[in-house]
Amino acid sequence: MEAELRSQPETWATAAGLREEQSLLPASGERIAVVGCGTSWFMAQAYAALRERAGHGVTDAFAASEAPVLDRGYDAIVAITRSGTTTEVLELLDALRSSGSSARTVGIVGDPETPLVDLVDTAIRLPFADEQSVVQTRFATTALALVRASLGEDLSPAIDQAAAAIEEELDDELIAAEQYSFLGAGWTIGLAHEAALKMREASQSWTESYPAKEYRHGPIAIAAPGRVTWMLGEAPTGLADDLRVTGARFEDRPIDGMADLVRAQRVALARARRAGLDPDSPRNLTRSVILPS
């Protein structure tokens, strides 16, 4: 996990330069859905928010197991999957093909030698971002870097900030916290969900995640000394003041959300090591979820 998370600035830069692969993504104006499971679903959420914000058309994000894409008239379906073997993603793509859907299917995959490649019209292969650790880091963020670059974003600031985040010394108060609430706004909501998932997977920590403006609608009740509320992206006005009176630590860096996610990955790894856990083989988890037929 450490080697893979530290490689992210390099893999993001590689993805940003893949102009031919970026051109295979749905064109501006197309109505699309983006699907995935777990971490890939959270990247789908970020992609959907970014694409709509940039004015490229209706973009919905769904967990593959709950995606109502057969009768929504989408022009294209984008599936994100590191392994290319995730049952729910493959079942959805097979159902699309069997239904005679006219929607073009695009797969973004880490392992190109997988069943997914034969089930999509277009496969975008990112083998340089594939991973050995069960806990995902670089594949997810590299896929997001690819789609962000395709939308015309300059990723240089994010890459530089991530490189700095990898080398900075972690505050022990962050590593030792009792509880974490990750918050996001717009495209960083998916990143907040992903940060919380990394903490749960790698270190078995008590974590929650919310859209930032929803946090004051109940969840702020658990904010207390020794706990962390972590904002990825720009915080809503007044949130810092509301948290100050709770005694919780408010972590709010003015950096790109993907770079801040790298910081959260590092805290998850540090907590795992402190607890004597192996984040490459967390309990109850496998690299890919393959369900019995």
Salt bridges, closest charged atoms under 4 A:
GLU2 OE1 - ARG273 NH2 2.72
ASP130 OD1 - ARG287 NH2 2.25
GLU131 OE1 - ARG82 NH1 2.80
GLU153 OE1 - ARG148 NH2 2.84
GLU167 OE2 - ARG6 NH2 2.59
GLU168 OE1 - ARG253 NH1 3.17
GLU168 OE2 - ARG263 NE 3.27
ASP171 OD2 - ARG249 NH1 2.80
ASP172 OD1 - ARG274 NH2 2.54
GLU173 OE1 - ARG249 NH1 3.18
GLU178 OE1 - ARG227 NE 2.85
GLU194 OE2 - LYS198 NZ 2.43
GLU201 OE1 - LYS198 NZ 3.28
ASP241 OD1 - ARG244 NH1 2.61
ASP242 OD2 - ARG216 NH1 2.92
GLU251 OE1 - ARG249 NE 2.91
GLU251 OE2 - ARG263 NH2 2.65
ASP256 OD2 - ARG148 NH2 2.87
ASP260 OD1 - ARG263 NH1 2.80
